[in-house]
Amino acid sequence: MATSVKQMMEAANAAVPRITPAQAREMIAKGNTLVVDVRDAPEVEKSGKVAGAVNVLSGKVLKDMGYGEVYNLGAFKDWAEGGGAVDKPGEPGR
């Protein structure tokens, strides 16, 4: 049975809880947190990414692989505008 993109997004959003930028900053500050950026490479190249983030897998794939604590930070724009640390394109750590 074919699955639409909308249905896939709904399933992914249902499987991965959404958190706020403030909650993400708190988790990062505690340590032992990996931030995964799932945007496409041109978008990351244009805007940068959450400082220290890895740009590769989706949250649903991580949940399917058995990772228990996976969260959706939401829009990168909200993170950056909320004062979250950002690795700019071309900077070390990118």
DRENLUM-395211 format. One record per residue: x, y, z of N, C-alpha, C in turn; residue in one letter. Coordinates in pm, whole numbers, padded with zeros to 5 digits, always signed. Atoms other than C-alpha are relative to their C-alpha. Example, Ala and Ser with C-alpha at 12.3 -4.5 7.8 and 13.67 -1.06 7.14 Angstrom:
<atoms>
+00089-00119+00000+01230-00450+00780+00090+00120+00000a-00082-00119-00006+01367-00106+00714-00077+00109+00073s
</atoms>
This chain:
<atoms>
+00083-00118+00000+00000+00000+00000+00088+00124+00000m-00081-00122+00014+00142+00338-00106-00024+00094+00118a+00008-00097-00109+00215+00593+00163+00036+00137-00055t-00028-00135+00048+00196+00964+00088+00107+00066+00087s-00100-00075-00076+00463+01210+00199-00066+00056+00126v+00071-00053-00116+00203+01366+00429-00014-00108+00108k+00016+00109-00096+00136+01027+00592+00134-00035+00065q-00132+00029-00055+00511+00964+00634+00040+00107+00101m-00033-00108-00092+00556+01306+00798-00082-00011+00129m+00084+00017-00118+00262+01244+01031+00051-00114+00088e-00053+00114-00075+00408+00906+01132+00130+00039+00071a-00127-00043-00060+00751+01060+01193-00024+00095+00116a+00029-00096-00106+00607+01346+01398-00067-00067+00120n+00063+00074-00110+00400+01101+01604+00103-00082+00078a-00100+00085-00064+00708+00888+01679+00107+00079+00076a-00109-00079-00057+00946+01171+01773-00059+00124+00069v+00056-00114-00072+00836+01416+02048+00070+00131-00036p-00054-00131+00031+00883+01785+01974+00038+00072+00129r-00045-00078-00116+01082+02002+02219+00028+00143-00045i-00028-00141+00030+01150+02375+02241+00151+00022-00007t-00143-00032-00003+01486+02540+02176+00055+00008+00142p-00047-00008-00140+01510+02610+02552+00023-00139+00058a-00018+00138-00048+01459+02240+02630+00124-00062-00062q-00118+00056+00067+01723+02148+02372+00128+00056+00059a-00119-00060-00060+01974+02396+02517+00029-00063+00137r-00016+00063-00132+01914+02246+02863+00058-00141-00014e-00050+00136+00021+01971+01893+02733+00145+00002-00046m-00137-00011+00051+02287+01998+02545+00094+00039+00114i-00083-00046-00112+02420+02175+02856+00030-00114+00097a-00021+00115-00090+02379+01853+03059+00100-00099-00057k-00094+00091+00065+02595+01667+02806-00067-00128-00044g+00048+00129+00049+02557+01325+02643-00121+00017-00092n+00108-00027+00093+02326+01477+02377+00059+00018-00140t-00040-00015+00139+02371+01439+02002-00112+00069-00075l+00098-00071+00082+02191+01690+01780+00022-00041-00144v-00006+00045+00139+02113+01552+01434-00085+00092-00085v+00068-00092+00091+02022+01799+01158-00037-00078-00126d+00043+00082+00114+01814+01631+00886-00036+00083-00123v+00024-00083+00118+01787+01926+00646+00096-00038-00111r-00089+00034+00110+01937+01889+00301+00125+00088+00003d-00131-00066-00006+02299+01993+00247-00003+00145-00048a+00001-00142+00041+02225+02314+00048-00060+00093+00106p+00060-00084-00104+02003+02444+00329+00097+00020+00116e-00099-00010-00107+02268+02368+00592+00114+00092-00044v-00108-00083+00054+02533+02529+00370-00039+00148+00002e+00048-00139+00005+02320+02844+00344-00014+00062+00140k+00036-00059-00129+02217+02889+00709+00087-00041+00117s-00073+00054-00113+02455+02687+00924-00086-00104+00071g+00073+00104-00075+02343+02434+01186+00022+00021+00149k-00018-00005-00144+02304+02392+01559+00145-00036+00030v-00143+00023-00028+02657+02411+01701+00024-00145+00044a-00036+00138-00032+02807+02062+01708-00091-00105-00059g+00094+00097+00057+02515+01901+01521+00063-00080-00112a-00040+00086+00111+02566+01615+01278-00114+00002-00101v+00101-00010+00105+02384+01647+00946-00010-00133-00075n+00011+00130+00066+02271+01292+00851-00139-00065+00003v+00118+00089-00007+01974+01076+00974-00126+00070+00045l+00126-00055-00051+01609+01137+01051-00032-00059+00137s+00039+00046-00134+01456+01105+01399-00073-00132-00003g+00076+00125+00009+01218+00829+01290+00094-00118-00023k-00097+00107+00025+01510+00622+01158+00073-00035+00129v-00066+00027-00126+01687+00662+01491-00090-00078+00095l+00095+00073-00084+01373+00550+01678-00012-00145-00047k+00010+00134+00057+01341+00253+01442+00124-00084+00031d-00125+00070-00030+01705+00167+01519+00013-00033+00149m-00001+00035-00141+01623+00143+01889+00042+00110+00096g-00034-00110-00089+01731+00482+02023-00127+00045+00072y+00119-00030-00077+01489+00566+02305-00030+00148+00013g+00022-00143-00023+01538+00938+02361+00035+00079-00125e-00015-00074+00125+01490+01110+02025-00106+00109+00002v+00093-00113-00006+01332+01457+02003+00010+00084-00126y+00007-00089+00115+01229+01703+01731+00012+00143+00052n-00023-00137-00043+01375+02048+01799-00085+00099-00079l+00080-00090+00081+01161+02197+01524+00086+00078-00098g-00067-00080+00103+01270+02473+01289+00135+00054+00048a-00133-00056-00029+01637+02572+01279-00012+00149+00028f+00021-00144-00015+01519+02933+01247-00036+00035+00145k+00039-00025-00139+01356+02912+01591+00119-00015+00095d-00120+00022-00081+01679+02776+01740+00092+00122-00011w-00094-00110+00021+01895+03049+01586-00055+00131+00056a+00060-00124-00049+01652+03333+01666-00018-00001+00151e+00013+00011-00144+01617+03201+02021+00132+00006+00075g-00130-00014-00065+01988+03249+02087+00081-00126+00009g-00076+00124-00001+02101+02890+02031+00131+00015-00077g-00130-00005+00068+02466+02841+01931-00012-00060-00140a+00008+00042+00140+02514+02802+01554+00141-00012-00058v-00121+00013+00080+02801+02667+01344-00032+00063-00135d+00024-00068+00126+02810+02910+01050+00074-00073-00111k-00069+00064+00112+02903+02782+00702+00144+00050-00009p-00140-00033+00014+03279+02770+00662+00075+00018+00131g-00067-00012-00129+03355+02793+01037+00048-00135+00049e-00046+00127-00058+03552+02529+01228-00114-00071+00075p+00104+00078-00067+03335+02249+01367-00115-00032-00090g+00109+00021+00096+03112+02248+01062+00020-00128-00074r
</atoms>
